[in-house]
Amino acid sequence: MTADTEFDDRLLATEPDSTRHLEVPVARHVFPNADRPTTTAGTDASVARLEATGLNAYFGQQHAVKDVTLTLDPRSVTAIIGPSGCGKSTLLRCLNRMHETVPGARTSGSVTLDGEQLYGDGTSAIAVRRHVGMVFQRPTPFPTMSIRDNVAAGLRTQGSAPSRAHIDDIVEDALRRAALWQEVKDRLRTGAIALSGGQQQRLCIARALATKPRVLLLDEPTASLDPSSTQKIEELVYELRSTVTVGIVTHNMQQAARVSDRTAFMLDGALIEAASTNTLFTAPSDPRTEAYITGRFG
Amino acid sequence: MTTGVMPRSTRLNRAKRRGVSGMMVALTYLAAALATLPLLFIVIHIVKLGAGAISVDLFTKMPQPVGEAGGGMANAISGTLILIGIAAAVGVPVGIGAGLYLAEHKRTPLANTVRFLSDVLNGIPSIVMGIFAWQLLVRPVGHFSALSGGVALGAMIIPLVTRTTEEMIRIVPNSLREAALALGYQRWRTSLSVILRTAMPGIVTGALVAIARIAGETAPLLFTAFGNQFWSTSLRQPIAALPLQIFTYAISPYDEWHSLAWAGALVLIGIVLIISIAARFATRSRFGAAVD
């Protein structure tokens, strides 16, 4: 453990708590802080509640996300739906501070992870992104790296690199969680770009999971995939909810209905309505939501 | 074509268009042939005149005074390799660094200035590069040196590598940058271990092409490396170089020196060819796929 003390020195302010148990024993060596609760004592290690309050996002003069208040509940999947250009991807990108990587982009309002300010003074975007992982619309495997190195890519950014054996364990664990292990276990050292599109996307999910994020954000993860790959990803998302808080942006309402526990509907940058998926699709309270889900626009 | 449905004028137009098209295609073939012909003639000519003088001695022996048989260009060959090495060590890192900066800070005033000056540098006559290196490294020390010659050549590499690096980094998709940032990569790490690494095959190719281009430069060496009749590998002493040796031999009145000059030219072309072939191999990335 001593060698790991450099791990993520910019971790959101935390109290060491060695009494917490971890589900994967090996991970204790590698990520002594990974499952550390960030705030109140007694919080379960796997609880990760991401709350946006009065969140605004801008691209220069353009007001892309307007005063959104939304919670991603722990152990659940929250879907964000809405017509193209409604700001749902931008909202998602504010939740792990990716929005600010675009020139001219800025945000206001607050986002908290288990009560901790993600946009607070002294909180680095780098640390935030290690806790809130993200997968994009198009698969983005690193073309110069093998399958194994892709999955392990996020591990090397941490203060002290885990040993080779630990990396192998983490890679296997992440690939299993991403339902890709069986397909690639015999060719971990081969290039990642030789995989099919659907496999590449699951590889990207494995890569995001390898660093043990507390929240996983998926930005239209199946938009570029065929139906059978889409189904695999959806099943995977459904499985993941037990170990990680998931936020998923999708333009596909059926997908939202299939994979999510809660659904939020956005229109022109504003959050119109957020409710349990069942309620939102069967008894929406806002007429605009109803118009959208019944296909009258968008 | 002969359906008869088309009006007569259309059929005429079509015949005319075909004629013009055929002529243009022929012209492009001609231009392509003309572009490769000089190279072909040069190579054939040099092989014809130089191959006879190629021997083991050429690579292992030192130059002999006029009138004595045999002798080689061992010092010039090793000198050229040393000069190329210095030039690469000086020019490639600076060029890659500058190219990375230009690609990451596309439109800042400094980037625009650097890009413009880099283009200007690319257009500066090579002899001026020699004067620059002379002023910088020869005059203060008081004598010619291999180092000054290498620096002159290195300065010529910089703009070439800068430009290719910038181009290669620009074609790396932005989605890879975002993926790295989303994994918690710092910006510098994203640039180095994802962006630069992905662009590396193209950058290596660009660097090798630049090196091949300066390998045969003579003018920048005239008052920097200067040439040396003796064996020397010291960076602080004047050093022989193939282009200089060829020049010296070619303007001499002796027939045996002339044929040595041709042989030297052939060796020089061989070195450039090897570098170019290496550049070809470098474009293949580790997993057999090009950057897309």
Boltz contact constraints between the chains, C-beta under 6 A:
constraints:
  - contact:
      token1: [A, 98]
      token2: [B, 182]
      max_distance: 6.0
  - contact:
      token1: [A, 101]
      token2: [B, 181]
      max_distance: 6.0
  - contact:
      token1: [A, 126]
      token2: [B, 184]
      max_distance: 6.0
  - contact:
      token1: [A, 126]
      token2: [B, 186]
      max_distance: 6.0
  - contact:
      token1: [A, 129]
      token2: [B, 182]
      max_distance: 6.0
  - contact:
      token1: [A, 129]
      token2: [B, 184]
      max_distance: 6.0
  - contact:
      token1: [A, 130]
      token2: [B, 184]
      max_distance: 6.0
  - contact:
      token1: [A, 134]
      token2: [B, 182]
      max_distance: 6.0
  - contact:
      token1: [A, 138]
      token2: [B, 175]
      max_distance: 6.0
  - contact:
      token1: [A, 140]
      token2: [B, 175]
      max_distance: 6.0
  - contact:
      token1: [A, 140]
      token2: [B, 176]
      max_distance: 6.0
  - contact:
      token1: [A, 140]
      token2: [B, 179]
      max_distance: 6.0
  - contact:
      token1: [A, 142]
      token2: [B, 194]
      max_distance: 6.0
  - contact:
      token1: [A, 143]
      token2: [B, 198]
      max_distance: 6.0
  - contact:
      token1: [A, 144]
      token2: [B, 197]
      max_distance: 6.0
  - contact:
      token1: [A, 144]
      token2: [B, 198]
      max_distance: 6.0
  - contact:
      token1: [A, 154]
      token2: [B, 183]
      max_distance: 6.0
  - contact:
      token1: [A, 157]
      token2: [B, 184]
      max_distance: 6.0
  - contact:
      token1: [A, 157]
      token2: [B, 185]
      max_distance: 6.0
  - contact:
      token1: [A, 191]
      token2: [B, 287]
      max_distance: 6.0
  - contact:
      token1: [A, 193]
      token2: [B, 289]
      max_distance: 6.0
